[in-house]
Amino acid sequence: MERQPYIRFNLGSENSGRSLNVEQLVSIIRKQIQSDNNFQGCRLPPVRVLAHQLGLSKNTIQTAYDELRAQGLVESKDRSGFFVAEGEKPRTFDFTDKVPGPEFKNISYIGYVNQKQNKAISLSSVFVDPRILPKEKLSACFRSVLKSPGLPEFHDPQGMPALREKIASRLQDRGMDVEADHIIITNGSQQALDLVTRALATKVVGTEDPSYHLGKYLFEMNGIETFGLPIDPFKGIDAITWERRLAEKRPGLVYLTTSFQNPNGYSYSSSEISSIVHWAKEFKFGILEDDWGAEMLSYSEFKPGLRAMGGNNVLYMNSFTKKVLPSLRLGYLAANDKTIEPLLMAKRVSTIAVPAIIEAVLFEFLDRGYYDTHLRYIQEELDIRYEHCLSLLREHMPEEIKWTSPGGGPVLWLELPKRVNLETLMEKLKDQGILIQLSNHAFFGRPHSHGFKMGYAFLSQAEMEEAIIKTSREIKRQMNVQGNCI
């Protein structure tokens, strides 16, 4: 027979931690039983539990319960314990009257695509194919860390010092003014963005239009006024509109992804970065640079980004998640002497710290040189997939279709004629086992691009060929149907 849950009594109100005798114990329990009719039929704490709690002998508790039974206040039932008398059956606390639940903002998660939905091919994934990620080397690092006698006993809210040193050194090699003391290790780059959102004083943020949709949701959920800065994946930023909106809105922060932006895969030119730095000085706003794709480009040295060109007042965030293993969820945020404390406090009050074992594993992965070896391998592999994707698009897509050529990162943007209905296309492809993700929710108002992101890093060459052939065939079918209707 399953045990009934038992009620708890406040037994410290009359004894201040000192030993209770039977008479005192009976008096305390009697008062609390008689104070609430809801206790009828409820089980009392087991003798051994109450004895342990009060530091008394089981005989003392048993004697007190026997006295309460003699007074008609409790009864013993079916060898399952003592219960408050006058109940028809033991109470399970299944009350019919429910307290009201909290009210939440109605913000739905739009645009999610299950990467493994019924073995379908996910054509819009921003992830790298797990089959080419360094799981064996990561496993070796985990085993090494777990065998180490020097595992940290306490958490460090800012993150493992040795790991922060490694990261700072890598950023310095790219021309950034960063010290280890400026870095906060985060639970992926999403938490880095969350920390800035929490600590921001001026609750007005400008970001790309289309934007990284989870960043846009994060700002909106926290009551931040958010406005879009239009960016075209083929032409770049609309400088006139940007300057006008920045002058009008006077944001506290502008959040931008400088390399391989999600969803359109665009990377800022050096002249655009220079303009943004100039506007930041003129209109006095802070910058948060999301540089998650910087290490996903072959055949090139790193070009200077916003942190390198704008100085260490620019907040900088990056992540190892997509490049090493999605489930690793480890990123970082680079601040400076002025901003580190409020950001660190935001982390303390939200998650306190990242698990130290995960930090130690990533340090081991970097320290052994595995990360740089893996980057070289993954860049070569993604280059092959990228060139294969471009070749398939050129072979199969009709003339009116155009696409970007980012040269790196995991995605490019496929732009379609307006007469192709994107929602219909998505449903038709889903029926054929191809999943695409629309980005309407990432725009501010009516989308100024008509297409979807295409992820070439997630698929094998065979999967990519199947997906592009089916997508091209369906696009042509819609274009022909619409053309005949005109």
Secondary structure, 3 states (H helix, E strand, C coil): CCCCCECCCCCCCCCCCCCCCHHHHHHHHHHHHHCCHHHCCCECCCHHHHHHHHCCCHHHHHHHHHHHHHCCCEEECCCCCEEECCCCCCCCCCCCCCCCCCCCCCCCCCCCCCCCHHHCEECCCCCCCHHHCCHHHHHHHHHHHHHCCCCCCCCCCCCCHHHHHHHHHHHHCCCCCCCHHHEEEECHHHHHHHHHHHHCCCCEEEEEECCCHHHHHHHHHCCCEEEEEEEECCCEECHHHHHHHHHHHCCCEEEEECCCCCCCCCCCCHHHHHHHHHHHHHHCCEEEEECCCCCCECCCCCCCCHHHHHCCCCEEEEECHHHHCHHHCCEEEECCCCCHHHHHHHHHHHCCCCCHHHHHHHHHHHHCCHHHHHHHHHHHHHHHHHHHHHHHHHHHCCCCCEECCCCECCEEEEECCCCCCHHHHHHHHHHCCEECCCCHHHCCCCCCCCEEEEECCCCCHHHHHHHHHHHHHHHHHHHHHHHHHC
